[in-house]
Amino acid sequence: MNYKKLEQTWRWYGPIDPVSLQDVKQAGATGIVSALHHIPHGEIWPLEDIRERKAIIEAAGLTWSVVESVPVHESIKTRRADAEHYLENYRTSLRNLSKCGIKTVCYNFMPVLDWTRTQLDLEMTDGSKALYFNWIDLAIFDLHILKRENAEADYNDSILQRANEKFAKLNEKELADLRVNVLMGIPNEKEIELETLRASIKEYAAIGTQGLKENLKYFLSSIADVCTEEGIKMTIHPDDPPYPILGLPRIASTLEDFEYIINEVNKPFNGVCFCTGSLGAGMKNDALKIFNAVKERVYFAHLRNVTKDEDGSFYEADHLGGDVNMYEIMKALSEENAKRDTSIPFRPDHGHQMLDDLAKETNPGYSAIGRLRGLAELRGLEVGVTGNY
């Protein structure tokens, strides 16, 4: 097989990122995954702002390869009366990105929270720190902090008992830290009042899983013409974690979900961001099977690993450790990449906080050295799989 290299990219939060573009170059990545985080959700991305960000990246000798993300406004996800306004803004942003030659966009359709962890600094045996999702702690947040109506019904007796026992031993600071950690998944990391979260949960309860699926179909159908005309590839990120939490529905968590997404708007622009960590956290998910089912629509990949326990709680493992067979994933990804005219971009997703970064303020999961290690391991794995130096 005539292998070619995958495109090695790195997520960069822009000029405010504590990890510099020079750091990225030294890590060995050539492409940047970035977004205009200073633009409020739902607003148009101005052409001049896109050009400015692109110029900064290119001045460092790198390429802006993927946008992650152009956020989908909650009015679109819930299909409120003002949804068309935000859809038109979204289409304009896509056109502006296309004018700058940026054609791959990652997005998610998760309600309210972009991702959820209960601890951001779980200490590993080697002293490094990892992100952690623990069902016991989520139940404590749900039952005793959020105090969601009928939340008990979403947990089994064992988790409820352990959550109540642990809650009785927590102090005010520990509860405050848990609250902050769970709500860290709010886009742009803005503070949200618990009452606002409760209202959103009720809104999504009325929409339901099927309603959210229909709203995603509506969104994709509404941008289909622009994406097709401009040659833009949209890649939906799997739910993180890939199961309902806090009463919020999930629609991008399983093989069946992705088959629905692709088949309902069956056009080449409608693609997948294949995230091994998000999918690997699902107790019933076979990440390799999912990849093989949707591989022709995989336009971007996040490679990370997780280790789960019997409850389904998980922590972010080493990139080549954990429950996901990264060798088989890299082999399948490389084989699909060999069929493409242009290489599939991937990035080392998340990474342990380690070495000098332990004393630094970093974005959760996005310190420099842990991702550098992950990229180095994944680069070596790709060479081992393909023999392509």
Buried (B, 14 or more C-beta within 10 A) or exposed (E): EEBBBBBBBBBBBBEEBBBEBEBBBEBEBBBBBBBBBEBEBBBBBBBEBBEEBBEBBEEBEBBBBBBBBBBBBBBBBBBBEEBEBBBEBBBBBBBBBBEBEBBBBBBBBBBBBBBBBBBBBBEBEEEBBBBBBBBBBBBBBBBBBBEBEEBBEBBEEEBBEBBBEBBEEBEEEBBEBBBEBBBBBBBEBEEBEBEEBBEBBEBBEEBEBEBBBBBBBBBBEBBBEBBEEBEBBBBBBBBBBBBBBBBBBBBBBBBEBBEBBBEBBEBEBBBBBBBBBBBBBBEEBBBBEBBEBBBEBBBBBBBBBBBBEEBBBBBBBBBBEBBBBBEEBBBBBBBBBBEEEEBBBBBBBBBBBBBEBBEEEBBBBBBBBBBBBBBBBBBEBBBEBBEBE
